[in-house]
Amino acid sequence: MFWLQTAIFTIVILCLSWWAGKRSRQRHAGFIVPICLILFGLVLLIVSLFIGRWEGMALSLSSVSIVLSSIICLIIVTGIQFFKKDDPS
């Protein structure tokens, strides 16, 4: 279940990053979505420590999945931007 959740989050974050990159004319606009979701996942992880019990464990598992998928997407988006040809226009 964890890997399925991570795969779904990865696909959603990649789509959101692509959409943010296409919508804005700035070259690095696609980096904002994964970075914000990494921070969101880390905040959720800290909050899950205060909740405790089974609900906190489920929330921490989801937050780790969000952080992991965001890191994967950040690596993919960075690789695409690195190997993408710069258009002079």
Backbone bond lengths (Angstrom), bond angles and torsions (degrees), N, CA, C in turn:
res aa  C-N    CA-C-N  psi(-1)  N-CA   C-N-CA  omega(-1)  CA-C   N-CA-C  phi
1 M - - - 1.446 - - 1.536 111.18 -
2 F 1.337 115.95 -37.15 1.459 120.24 -179.49 1.525 111.11 -62.64
3 W 1.328 117.26 -44.60 1.457 120.30 -177.40 1.524 111.70 -70.66
4 L 1.316 117.23 -33.38 1.464 120.41 175.57 1.528 110.49 -65.20
5 Q 1.324 115.69 -43.62 1.456 120.79 178.61 1.535 110.17 -63.30
6 T 1.310 117.29 -41.86 1.466 121.31 178.67 1.527 111.01 -64.99
7 A 1.323 117.45 -40.76 1.464 120.61 178.81 1.527 111.11 -64.87
8 I 1.316 117.57 -41.55 1.469 120.86 178.89 1.527 110.22 -65.52
9 F 1.340 117.05 -43.91 1.466 119.88 177.10 1.529 111.35 -61.99
10 T 1.327 117.39 -37.84 1.461 120.94 179.36 1.520 111.13 -63.54
11 I 1.303 117.15 -44.27 1.470 120.84 179.52 1.530 110.73 -65.08
12 V 1.322 116.83 -42.38 1.470 120.31 179.75 1.529 110.73 -65.20
13 I 1.326 117.17 -43.15 1.463 120.10 -179.02 1.523 110.97 -68.03
14 L 1.328 117.45 -38.13 1.467 119.40 176.09 1.523 111.48 -62.74
15 C 1.321 116.86 -41.19 1.471 119.94 177.93 1.527 111.30 -64.89
16 L 1.327 116.78 -41.95 1.469 120.04 178.69 1.526 111.38 -66.31
17 S 1.317 117.47 -38.37 1.466 120.83 178.16 1.519 111.02 -66.64
18 W 1.331 115.99 -41.43 1.458 119.92 177.56 1.526 110.49 -63.02
19 W 1.332 116.18 -42.73 1.463 120.53 179.81 1.528 111.13 -64.52
20 A 1.336 116.90 -41.49 1.465 120.24 178.83 1.520 110.98 -66.96
21 G 1.327 117.45 -36.06 1.457 120.71 178.16 1.516 112.72 -70.13
22 K 1.327 117.34 -36.02 1.463 120.57 178.56 1.517 112.12 -75.52
23 R 1.328 115.87 -31.08 1.460 119.34 -176.49 1.531 111.51 -74.42
24 S 1.311 116.70 -37.79 1.456 121.14 -178.23 1.527 110.24 -97.94
25 R 1.297 116.20 148.44 1.462 120.56 179.33 1.536 111.53 -82.50
26 Q 1.324 117.34 -12.59 1.460 119.81 -179.70 1.517 110.11 -72.48
27 R 1.304 115.70 144.80 1.452 121.18 -174.21 1.525 112.66 -68.68
28 H 1.309 117.35 -35.13 1.458 121.18 -173.24 1.529 113.31 -102.37
29 A 1.298 118.15 23.37 1.460 120.84 -178.96 1.528 112.25 -69.52
30 G 1.319 118.23 -25.19 1.453 121.49 179.89 1.511 113.83 -73.12
31 F 1.337 117.51 -13.10 1.463 121.20 178.81 1.521 112.70 -79.31
32 I 1.311 117.16 -19.81 1.466 120.64 -173.12 1.524 111.38 -66.79
33 V 1.313 117.87 -41.66 1.465 121.62 -176.71 1.530 111.88 -63.12
34 P 1.342 120.42 -50.58 1.471 118.37 179.57 1.522 113.48 -65.18
35 I 1.329 117.37 -35.75 1.464 119.65 179.86 1.520 110.73 -67.03
36 C 1.325 117.11 -42.55 1.473 120.09 178.01 1.527 111.26 -64.68
37 L 1.323 117.10 -37.54 1.464 119.37 179.66 1.529 112.37 -73.84
38 I 1.328 118.12 -27.91 1.461 120.01 172.37 1.524 109.77 -64.09
39 L 1.330 116.13 -45.73 1.463 119.75 178.41 1.528 111.60 -64.06
40 F 1.325 116.93 -40.22 1.458 121.32 177.80 1.531 111.09 -62.57
41 G 1.319 116.94 -42.18 1.458 121.09 179.00 1.521 112.30 -65.68
42 L 1.331 116.88 -37.96 1.457 119.96 177.46 1.523 111.69 -67.39
43 V 1.333 116.71 -38.06 1.476 119.81 175.85 1.525 110.38 -64.79
44 L 1.330 117.10 -41.39 1.464 120.35 176.75 1.525 111.87 -62.57
45 L 1.317 116.63 -36.56 1.461 120.18 178.19 1.525 110.97 -64.84
46 I 1.308 117.13 -41.44 1.464 120.55 177.62 1.520 110.78 -66.75
47 V 1.322 117.45 -41.05 1.467 121.46 178.67 1.526 110.36 -64.40
48 S 1.322 117.54 -36.67 1.467 120.27 -178.91 1.523 111.86 -65.52
49 L 1.318 117.01 -26.04 1.462 119.76 176.55 1.522 111.41 -67.65
50 F 1.324 117.01 -32.49 1.458 120.80 179.51 1.523 112.74 -81.45
51 I 1.328 117.35 -24.83 1.468 120.30 179.91 1.518 110.31 -74.40
52 G 1.318 116.28 -48.86 1.462 120.66 177.05 1.518 113.54 73.39
53 R 1.321 115.18 -175.60 1.462 125.62 -179.33 1.525 111.83 54.61
54 W 1.326 116.22 -154.78 1.472 121.10 -176.70 1.518 111.90 -70.73
55 E 1.328 116.97 -34.21 1.469 119.33 180.00 1.524 110.57 -66.18
56 G 1.318 116.12 -39.39 1.461 119.94 177.83 1.518 112.23 -67.15
57 M 1.334 115.90 -36.22 1.463 118.85 177.90 1.520 111.31 -67.02
58 A 1.328 116.96 -40.33 1.467 120.45 178.43 1.529 110.46 -66.48
59 L 1.325 116.47 -40.15 1.463 120.23 178.93 1.526 110.91 -67.08
60 S 1.317 116.96 -38.39 1.467 119.12 178.58 1.529 111.26 -68.11
61 L 1.315 117.35 -35.78 1.463 120.42 176.78 1.523 110.68 -64.79
62 S 1.323 116.82 -41.85 1.470 120.32 177.66 1.527 111.24 -66.60
63 S 1.331 117.01 -39.08 1.463 119.35 -179.76 1.525 111.45 -68.79
64 V 1.320 117.91 -37.21 1.464 120.45 175.51 1.527 109.96 -65.01
65 S 1.319 117.14 -37.33 1.461 121.06 177.41 1.525 110.63 -65.03
66 I 1.322 117.82 -40.75 1.468 121.55 178.25 1.521 110.71 -64.87
67 V 1.327 116.60 -44.40 1.466 119.99 -179.84 1.527 110.98 -64.75
68 L 1.318 116.50 -44.10 1.462 120.44 -179.75 1.526 111.72 -63.18
69 S 1.321 117.16 -45.20 1.463 119.72 179.57 1.526 111.59 -68.30
70 S 1.315 118.01 -32.69 1.464 120.43 177.20 1.520 111.53 -68.60
71 I 1.327 116.81 -38.15 1.463 120.08 177.33 1.519 110.27 -66.43
72 I 1.330 116.79 -42.06 1.468 120.43 177.04 1.524 110.42 -60.64
73 C 1.323 117.11 -44.47 1.464 120.70 179.93 1.520 111.82 -66.65
74 L 1.324 117.19 -36.97 1.453 120.15 178.25 1.525 110.73 -64.72
75 I 1.321 117.16 -38.48 1.465 120.67 176.71 1.526 110.25 -65.96
76 I 1.328 117.25 -42.43 1.467 120.95 179.98 1.526 110.86 -65.31
77 V 1.325 117.39 -46.26 1.468 120.85 -178.65 1.525 110.26 -65.57
78 T 1.328 117.25 -39.16 1.460 120.49 177.94 1.531 110.57 -64.43
79 G 1.327 117.20 -42.32 1.460 120.42 177.74 1.511 112.52 -63.69
80 I 1.315 116.70 -40.38 1.473 120.03 178.24 1.516 110.45 -64.99
81 Q 1.339 117.13 -43.17 1.464 119.92 179.44 1.523 111.53 -66.92
82 F 1.337 117.17 -33.18 1.459 120.49 -179.40 1.522 111.73 -70.00
83 F 1.328 116.58 -40.58 1.457 119.86 -176.50 1.529 113.27 -91.36
84 K 1.305 117.05 -5.23 1.456 120.47 -179.77 1.525 109.94 -75.82
85 K 1.305 115.55 137.93 1.460 119.22 179.64 1.520 109.78 -73.72
86 D 1.316 114.58 141.22 1.458 119.60 177.02 1.526 109.42 -82.99
87 D 1.323 114.74 123.60 1.454 120.18 177.15 1.522 108.51 -88.46
88 P 1.321 117.69 132.41 1.477 119.45 -178.62 1.526 113.08 -70.34
89 S 1.329 117.92 -14.77 1.467 119.14 -177.46 1.490 112.31 -82.35
